């Protein structure tokens, strides 16, 4: 059993910052890639940022230079530092992780989502 718990969302004015956290817990042998996705009302869910276990990162063009993804492998936790927030960043942000529960079995897991609202 694996659970991802997100925190750090909230309401912020344009230009402000937020830091999202996502901690994986449960039966974990190894956590591989972790990432953040977001979905705004009426929009498709999109990848915001992703980081591999070795630290390789990918960002959506719309957030590159403003957001930074990082992780603490020992704590099975991924972070998303969001700076210079824009109203267009308003969405529910979801944490995703590929986790091996034993050495030969892996699966993808999702957090419950955390709301980020940026006012203009």
Backbone bond lengths (Angstrom), bond angles and torsions (degrees), N, CA, C in turn:
res aa  C-N    CA-C-N  psi(-1)  N-CA   C-N-CA  omega(-1)  CA-C   N-CA-C  phi
1 X - - - 1.448 - - 1.519 109.54 -
2 X 1.331 115.63 129.12 1.449 121.94 -179.66 1.516 109.28 -128.59
3 X 1.307 115.76 139.94 1.450 121.29 177.67 1.517 109.79 -133.57
4 X 1.331 116.53 137.74 1.450 122.32 174.80 1.522 107.92 -110.76
5 X 1.314 116.40 126.19 1.452 121.60 -178.88 1.517 109.80 -117.95
6 X 1.333 116.12 120.59 1.450 122.25 -178.45 1.522 111.10 -100.70
7 X 1.314 115.36 152.72 1.454 120.94 176.86 1.522 108.92 -155.23
8 X 1.317 116.24 164.01 1.450 121.05 174.94 1.511 115.76 108.12
9 X 1.316 117.65 -8.03 1.450 119.87 179.07 1.511 111.28 -71.34
10 X 1.324 115.67 169.01 1.445 119.57 179.74 1.507 112.14 164.00
11 X 1.313 114.77 -167.24 1.458 122.76 -179.95 1.519 109.43 -104.40
12 X 1.312 115.82 129.61 1.456 120.88 -179.72 1.524 109.44 -144.21
13 X 1.317 116.32 151.52 1.454 120.46 177.88 1.524 110.64 -81.56
14 X 1.311 115.44 155.80 1.456 120.65 178.12 1.521 110.20 -53.31
15 X 1.327 114.90 136.32 1.452 120.57 -178.06 1.511 113.38 93.97
16 X 1.310 116.83 -11.44 1.451 121.52 -179.12 1.513 112.94 -83.32
17 X 1.327 115.14 -175.27 1.456 121.30 -176.86 1.522 111.84 -133.04
18 X 1.314 115.65 152.62 1.451 123.22 173.57 1.517 107.83 -143.11
19 X 1.325 115.83 152.95 1.451 121.03 176.55 1.525 108.34 -125.92
20 X 1.316 116.26 117.01 1.449 122.12 179.22 1.522 110.07 -94.79
21 X 1.320 115.73 144.88 1.453 121.59 177.08 1.518 109.23 -128.82
22 X 1.315 116.18 148.88 1.453 121.96 176.98 1.519 108.39 -143.33
23 X 1.307 116.14 117.27 1.452 121.50 -178.83 1.524 110.63 -111.14
24 X 1.312 115.98 128.83 1.453 121.74 177.06 1.520 109.25 -94.69
25 X 1.311 115.85 136.42 1.457 120.07 179.25 1.525 109.75 -141.12
26 X 1.316 115.80 163.41 1.448 120.81 -179.94 1.514 111.50 117.17
27 X 1.317 115.55 -149.20 1.459 121.02 -179.97 1.522 109.01 -82.02
28 X 1.317 115.80 97.84 1.460 121.75 -176.36 1.517 110.89 -126.30
29 X 1.315 115.01 119.87 1.452 120.86 173.33 1.529 109.12 -89.18
30 X 1.318 115.39 -44.91 1.454 121.07 178.91 1.521 109.57 -159.18
31 X 1.323 116.30 140.27 1.450 121.85 175.72 1.526 108.49 -104.66
32 X 1.311 116.41 122.53 1.457 120.30 179.80 1.528 109.95 -93.05
33 X 1.320 117.60 -125.90 1.458 119.93 -177.42 1.524 111.87 -65.70
34 X 1.321 115.77 144.19 1.454 122.35 175.90 1.519 107.32 -132.26
35 X 1.315 116.19 151.36 1.451 118.34 -178.59 1.507 113.00 -158.24
36 X 1.316 113.90 170.73 1.455 122.48 177.16 1.520 109.23 -120.63
37 X 1.314 115.47 132.04 1.451 123.07 174.96 1.519 107.68 -120.67
38 X 1.321 116.23 161.62 1.456 119.23 176.50 1.518 110.30 -143.21
39 X 1.315 114.93 153.99 1.447 120.79 178.44 1.525 109.44 -140.93
40 X 1.311 115.59 119.17 1.453 121.90 176.79 1.523 108.70 -94.73
41 X 1.331 117.79 156.76 1.461 120.96 179.41 1.526 111.71 -54.25
42 X 1.321 116.38 128.75 1.451 120.87 179.21 1.509 114.90 75.55
43 X 1.316 117.22 5.19 1.459 121.13 -178.94 1.521 111.19 -116.94
44 X 1.318 115.79 161.12 1.452 121.09 176.34 1.521 110.07 -77.08
45 X 1.314 115.72 152.07 1.449 120.15 174.33 1.527 108.26 -68.31
46 X 1.305 116.92 135.45 1.446 120.95 -177.80 1.521 111.76 -131.99
47 X 1.303 114.45 152.32 1.455 120.52 176.00 1.519 109.50 -73.41
48 X 1.311 116.23 131.06 1.455 121.94 176.62 1.522 109.92 -98.14
49 X 1.311 115.87 -51.88 1.457 121.38 -179.64 1.515 109.71 -158.99
50 X 1.312 116.03 152.68 1.448 121.91 -179.10 1.514 108.81 -143.85
51 X 1.328 116.24 146.01 1.452 120.93 179.17 1.519 109.26 -140.72
52 X 1.322 116.42 133.48 1.454 121.13 178.72 1.519 109.66 -83.79
53 X 1.317 115.53 172.34 1.458 119.98 -179.95 1.523 112.21 -64.02
54 X 1.330 116.09 -23.32 1.458 120.56 179.97 1.522 112.98 -93.33
55 X 1.333 117.03 -2.30 1.449 120.35 176.05 1.513 116.89 101.81
56 X 1.315 118.33 1.66 1.458 121.06 176.91 1.527 109.17 -69.90
57 X 1.327 117.38 133.46 1.465 121.13 -174.97 1.515 113.12 -122.48
58 X 1.323 114.76 155.30 1.453 123.38 173.51 1.522 107.81 -138.81
59 X 1.331 116.07 142.82 1.453 121.27 -179.74 1.514 111.06 -132.61
60 X 1.314 115.64 149.43 1.449 120.05 169.55 1.524 107.66 -66.57
61 X 1.315 116.36 144.60 1.459 120.21 -178.99 1.523 111.37 -57.57
62 X 1.313 116.83 -35.63 1.450 121.37 -176.67 1.529 114.07 -66.48
63 X 1.327 117.68 -19.12 1.462 120.51 -178.07 1.521 113.11 -115.50
64 X 1.294 117.40 -10.17 1.459 121.33 -178.01 1.526 110.25 -57.83
65 X 1.313 115.53 130.75 1.455 121.10 -178.15 1.505 113.30 93.45
66 X 1.326 117.51 -17.73 1.461 122.01 179.69 1.523 112.28 -110.90
67 X 1.326 116.52 -35.24 1.464 121.74 -178.60 1.520 110.11 -106.94
68 X 1.324 115.93 149.35 1.452 121.60 176.53 1.519 109.71 -134.79
69 X 1.318 116.73 125.17 1.451 121.08 177.27 1.525 108.97 -100.01
70 X 1.309 116.60 141.66 1.455 121.76 178.59 1.521 108.80 -148.78
71 X 1.319 116.64 170.71 1.462 119.25 -179.10 1.514 111.34 -151.13
72 X 1.306 114.70 157.43 1.448 123.05 174.22 1.517 105.37 -121.15
73 X 1.315 116.78 100.54 1.456 121.05 -175.53 1.531 112.78 -61.67
74 X 1.308 116.47 -36.71 1.461 120.27 -179.38 1.523 111.58 -63.98
75 X 1.329 116.62 -29.68 1.458 121.28 -178.38 1.527 112.93 -102.57
76 X 1.331 116.87 1.80 1.466 121.77 -177.62 1.527 110.78 50.78
77 X 1.310 115.06 45.85 1.453 121.39 -175.84 1.524 111.11 -126.79
78 X 1.323 115.71 139.63 1.455 121.76 176.53 1.522 108.22 -121.19
79 X 1.322 115.75 144.98 1.452 121.89 -178.05 1.522 110.49 -123.63
80 X 1.306 115.33 155.43 1.457 121.04 173.03 1.514 107.88 -135.76
81 X 1.321 115.85 107.13 1.457 121.47 175.86 1.516 107.81 -87.42
82 X 1.316 116.44 120.13 1.449 122.02 -177.04 1.523 109.49 -114.95
83 X 1.312 115.90 115.52 1.455 122.32 179.21 1.521 110.39 -115.74
84 X 1.313 115.67 163.36 1.463 121.77 178.86 1.520 111.27 48.90
85 X 1.307 115.60 48.61 1.458 120.69 -176.31 1.525 112.18 -64.08
86 X 1.315 114.27 145.07 1.451 122.70 -179.80 1.525 109.71 -121.05
87 X 1.325 117.95 156.37 1.470 119.70 177.13 1.531 111.90 -55.46
88 X 1.315 117.49 -30.66 1.453 121.73 179.24 1.525 112.85 -66.25
89 X 1.327 117.46 -14.36 1.457 121.51 178.02 1.522 112.26 -81.98
90 X 1.314 117.27 -7.99 1.455 121.25 -179.53 1.524 110.69 -61.11
91 X 1.319 116.33 124.44 1.456 122.05 -177.57 1.518 109.47 -178.93
92 X 1.322 115.38 171.98 1.450 120.72 168.59 1.514 106.39 -89.70
93 X 1.308 116.44 126.67 1.451 121.52 -178.35 1.527 109.93 -101.80
94 X 1.326 116.03 130.23 1.452 122.43 -177.21 1.519 111.30 -116.68
95 X 1.296 115.80 136.56 1.450 122.06 175.12 1.522 109.25 -90.21
96 X 1.315 116.54 140.95 1.455 122.44 178.32 1.522 109.22 -133.00
97 X 1.329 116.03 143.84 1.460 119.33 179.13 1.512 111.24 -150.44
98 X 1.318 115.51 141.85 1.455 122.08 171.58 1.520 106.13 -96.16
99 X 1.318 115.78 120.68 1.461 120.49 -173.71 1.521 111.49 -129.56
100 X 1.320 114.55 132.84 1.463 121.41 173.07 1.520 107.42 -91.73
101 X 1.336 116.55 119.29 1.461 120.08 178.10 1.524 110.87 -83.51
102 X 1.324 116.69 -30.30 1.452 123.46 169.57 1.520 105.39 -137.59
103 X 1.302 117.43 176.06 1.453 121.33 -174.02 1.524 114.80 -61.30
104 X 1.330 118.35 -22.03 1.461 120.74 -175.79 1.526 114.98 -116.75
105 X 1.317 117.86 2.57 1.461 120.79 -178.17 1.525 111.27 -128.68
106 X 1.331 116.01 125.67 1.458 121.10 177.42 1.521 110.20 -132.58
107 X 1.325 115.74 159.85 1.448 121.43 178.86 1.526 108.98 -157.83
108 X 1.324 115.46 166.37 1.458 121.22 176.76 1.520 109.72 -98.41
109 X 1.329 115.88 138.23 1.451 121.61 -178.95 1.520 110.05 -127.09
110 X 1.326 115.44 152.32 1.457 121.74 -178.17 1.517 111.37 -127.83
111 X 1.309 115.45 145.29 1.445 120.99 173.65 1.515 109.92 -81.88
112 X 1.316 116.00 175.13 1.460 121.37 -176.97 1.525 113.00 -79.51
113 X 1.306 116.75 -15.13 1.446 121.84 -179.40 1.513 112.28 97.25
114 X 1.313 116.31 145.84 1.457 121.74 176.52 1.525 108.36 -134.40
115 X 1.318 115.97 133.93 1.458 121.36 -175.63 1.523 111.54 -79.72
116 X 1.315 115.22 131.29 1.457 122.25 172.76 1.520 107.15 -120.33
117 X 1.314 116.30 121.11 1.454 121.33 179.99 1.524 109.38 -123.24
118 X 1.311 115.97 124.07 1.459 121.81 -179.75 1.517 108.34 -114.44
119 X 1.306 116.42 117.33 1.453 121.51 -179.30 1.522 110.64 -91.89
120 X 1.320 115.74 151.92 1.452 120.94 179.67 1.513 112.07 -99.76
